[in-house]
Amino acid sequence: MRGCGHADAKATIRVAVTGAVLLGLLAFGNAPKPSAAAAVLALQKMGIRSALVTGDNAGSARSVADVVGITDVHADVLPENKAAIVTQLKAGGERVAMVGDGINDAPAMAIADVGIAMSTGTDVAMQAAGITLMRGDVRLVADSLDISRRTYAKIKQNLWWAFGYNVLGIPLAALGMLNPVIAGAAMAFSSVSVVSNALLLRRWRGAAAAEVANAPANKPLPVTA
């Protein structure tokens, strides 16, 4: 999708996060995708504010924004000015993630703290991004952020487990109060704890992932790409 100013051009949603800004592109045709409003709502629940940045005229932009629940709208934006919007957000102390799928989105994605590309987009966009969503379902933007946060939380928890065992065990070993057999067992249990805690992530299901998992085998999934 290219953010040009033609009447039939596909609009672009930029999502900005309060404190940690996500500047995301959610693509639409003449009408918003069925999952677009749900995607924006999911981002809002995560503390993320959304802004629509598009090359279309103000009337078309406002029409799309009203349907999906966005209040911050930037219309008639030239392709080269998309990167300027990202730069402006970062200058205001925000952390910015840019979600895009077009060649014109690549510079903004490269400038952003995190670039998220849609696999239905151009190769240039995917090269500029750090994350590529494997389906055209815009709800995957929120899902990708959710699993990223959960993964980071698991990393911190596992570090606590690993350091905790060593903080307790090293002084006891230095004082000769720790039997080598017990020390070996504690080390093994530490590894088991870390791996088991990490494996809990396998139970995670995002909104888009849950729909795929729960879809009947004889019923095709709705086309959102």
N, C-alpha and C positions, 0 to 999 in steps of 0.2 A: 504494500500500500504506500502510495507516495503522497506526501503532504502538500500537493500543489493546490492552486487556487481555483481549479475548474469546478463547475457546478456539480459534476458527477464524481468528483474526487472523493476518495475514502477518508473519513475523518480520523483524527488521531487523539487518543486520550492520554494525557500525561498525569501521572499520579504522584503527588508530593506527600511525603510523610512528615508529620510534626516531630521535630527533633532528629529523626532518622528518615530522610526524605526518599521516597520512591517516586521517581518520575517515570511513569510507565505508559507505554503505548498500547491501547486496546483498539483494535481496528474494527471499523464498521463499514458496511456498504451504504446503500441509500437509507437503510433503517438499521438501528442497533442490533447486534447479535442477541439471540434470546438469553444468552448467559451473561451479557454485559452488565445489566443492573445488579445481578447477583454477585458478580465479581467486584464491582465498586462497593457494594454493601459489605462484603467480606473484608475488603481492605479498610473500610471505615471502622469495623469492629476491632481491627488490629492497631488502631490509632493512626491510620494513614489517610491523609486528605488527598483528594483527586482534583486534578485540573485538566481541562480539555484545551489542547493546543492544536490548531488545525489551519490549513490554508484555505478552507472554505469561508464563505461569507458569514457574518455575524448571525444572521437569521437561521441558517442551516446548523451552525454550531450550537446555538442556544436550544434549538429543537431537539438535537441529540442529547445535549447535556440535561435537559429537563426530564427526558425519558429514563436516563440511567442514574439520575440523582447526583449530578455534579453542579456546583455553583460557581466555581472558578473557571472562567472560559476565556481563552485567547484565540481570536479568529483572525483570518487574513495574515497568517504568519508565514513568511517566506522560509524555504528549506534551510537556508543558512542561519536563520534566526533561532532555530530550535536549539542549537548548541549554546546560543547566547542566553536562553532561558535557563538551561542547566547551570551555566556559569553564574548567573544571577542568584539562583537558589543556593548554590554552594557558597557564594560570597556572603550570604545571609546566615551562614553557620549550619546549613542543612547538609545531611548526607543524602546523596541523590542516586537513585537507580533509574535508569532509562530503559523502557521496554519498547522495542521497535521491530519492524520487519522490512523496512525499505532501505534503499541506498542512501536516501536523504537523511535517514535516522542514524546512520553509522557515526558521523562526527559527534553527535550529541551522546551516543552510547559510549564512545571512546572517552569523552570528557567526564562522564558520570562516574560516581564511585563504583557502581555496579551496572553492567549492561545486560539486559535480558532480551534475547531474540526469540522470535516465533519461527518454528521450523518451516512454516508455510511461506516464509519471506525469502529474501535474497541471501545469497552466499556472503555478500559483503557485510550485511547486518550480523549474520551469525559469526563471522570472523571477528567483528568488533566487540561482540558480547562475551561476557564471562559465563553466562548461563543460556542454554538453548532449551526452550519448551518444546517437547516432542509432538504436541498436538496443537491445533489452532483454537483450543478452548481457553478463553481469556481468564477463566477462574483459576487456571494453573499459575497465574501470577501470584495470587494470594497463597496458593498451596505451596509454591516454591519458597516463599518467605517464611511460611509456617514451619516447614520441615527444616529450613536452615536454622531458624531460632531453636527448634527442639534439638537439632544436632549439636549446636554450640553449647546448649545447656548440658547435654550428655557429656561433652568433652570436659566441661568444668567439673561435673560430678565425678567423672572417672579420675581426673587429676586429684581431686580431694581424696578418693579412695586410695590411690597409689601413694600419695604423700602421707596420708594418715598412717598406713601400715609401716612406712619407713620411719616416720617420726616416733612412733611407739617402739618399733623394733630395734633401731640403731642404738639408742641409749642403753637398752637392756642388754644388747649383745656386747657393747663396750664394757659394761659392768660385769660381764660374765654370768648374767642372770637368765640368759636365753639359750635353751637347749637347741643345738643345731637341727634336730629333727623337727622341733616346734617351729623354728625359723623357716625351714624349708616348706612346711605345711602352710605357714602364714603367707609366704610368698606365692605359693600355688593358689591359695584362697583369694589373694589379692587379684591375681590374673582372672580367676573365675568370676569374681565380683565385677570387674571392669567389663569383661566380655558379655556377661549376662545383662548388665545394665544397658550396654549398647544395643543388644539384641531386642530390647523392649521397643526400639524404634520401628521394628517390623510390624507392630500393631497399628502404626499410624495410618490413617486414611484421610486424605484431603477431600474436599467437596467434589472435585472432578474425578478423583480416583475412586471414591465411593460409588459414584454413578456407574463407572465402568465395571466395578466389581459386582454390583447388584443388578446389572442389566440382564434380563432373561436371555438365554442362549439363542432363542428363535426370534428375538426382537432386536432390530438394528438400533444402534445408538443414534441420538439426534446429531445431525451434521452441524457442527459449529465452526468449521474451518472455512 
